Structures are given as structure tokens and as C-alpha cells.
Amino acid sequence: MTTSTPDTVAFVSHLPLFRELSDGECARIAERTRQLRLARGETLFRRGEPAAGTYIVAYGQVKLSLVSPTGVEKVVEIVGPGQSFGEAVMFLDAPHVVTAQALGDSLLLMVPKETIFENIDRDPAFARRMLAGMARRLHQLVADVEAYTTRSGTERFIGFLLHDCAPAAADGTSPQAAPGAIDIELPVAKGVIASRLNLTQEHLSRILHDLSTLGLIEVHGRHIRVRDLERLRQLAS
């Protein structure tokens, strides 16, 4: 883990949360921001530890998870580049309610809560962006609950595959609109995906087997070739 370097200004200025700030404001935030480099599997913080600020992923991925009393892990969220986490407990002045662990070599920016509070006091637009980010995550959590209770495991996996994993088309449109076949690289291990979708690993394996038997996909490790995108969309709907 390292402290701020001049590159921090560039990272800060390109992040959605800070994109509309002036160069001087970005520089002031960067002066107080710490760069945290995590190796794959390294834990950033654990549930119950005090919250010091908000974290933003510059590159890499971070898994936010809970562990049940029986030792079963539930992945709450997978945070990717440009996304932030830790805001809610920071505002509540409460300890972390999840454990954060790097899924791959990652670079994070830790912005101290005092810096965040100062920018909220100074700039109402900054406060709105902060609220918008938290609202998006709340909306996603509600959508997750809805999916767990109203959609089958197969529907959940297809939705994750097409919405969260499939590459965008060259013109920036959603790949779901394209016909034919596409190639998809799963961003994380299947066990992490299963937990994120509230499935057991055995259930996810059955889903992959069934979709392969139907001729809809081919599975080669983390690489999935969708052979018939239209039929796969129809199955999900």
C-alpha cells in the first residue's frame, strides 16, 4: 500500500464522483487521498472494523461479502473500476458491515471522510452525486431481492451473463440487441458468481450444463460462447 502520488490527481479527475470538480478541487482531494494497492485475495477491511472514508476502484475488482455463523460466504456486491463503496457506514459513523477483498490485483483510492464532508459542505452538486451513487446501489439491492424471489436461477444467470458480462457493441449499444453468437469472459470465478446470484455452486453447474445441452452456450473455463443469443434471451424472459 502506498500514499498519494502525482498520478492520484489524474485518477481523481476522471472518476464519476469527481469529474465535475475544478482542477484545484481535484488537486485538494488528491492531496488527502491514499492509493491502496491490493494483491489478489488481499483483504482491505473486515466486517466490524471502523470506517475511515470511502473507497473508489481505479482498476481491478473488489468483492463485498458477508459470512454466516456456519461459515458460508454470501457475496453482496462486486465493485469494479470507477465504482465506490463504504459511503453508507461512513455517513452513519458505523463500523463496516461487510468484508472487502480484492478479486484481482487492484488499485483503490481511499478518500478520508473529512475530505468528503468538506466537499459536501462546499458544493451541493457534489452532495447530489454522492446521493445518486448511493441511490443506484440501493436500487440494485432492491433489484437483487426481486430477482431472488421472482426469477429462477437460470433467469438470474442469463441476466447476469448478458447485462453484466457481455461486451458492448462497437457503437456502444447493448449486446442484447445483437443477433447470432457472442463470446463472453466471466469477470470472476464461478463460485463468486454463484454467491452473487444467491445460488449454490452445484446449482450454477447444473444451469451451465443444461444451457450447454440445449445448444445455447459452450463453456470453456471462464470463457463462454453464446451460440444463440436470441434463444438465450427468450429463455430468460
ABEGO torsion letter per residue (X at the ends): XBBBBAAAAAAAAABAAAAABBAAAAAAAAAABBBBBBBBGBBABBBGBBBAEBBBBABEBBBBBBBBAAGBBBBABBBBBGBBBGAAAAAAGBBBABBBBBABBBBBBBBBAAAAAAAAAABAAAAAAAAAAAAAAAAAAAAAAAAAAABBAAAAAAAAAAAAABBBBAAGBBAAABBEBBBBBBABBAAAAAAAAGBBAAAAAAAAAAAAAAGABBBBEABBBBABAAAAAAAAX
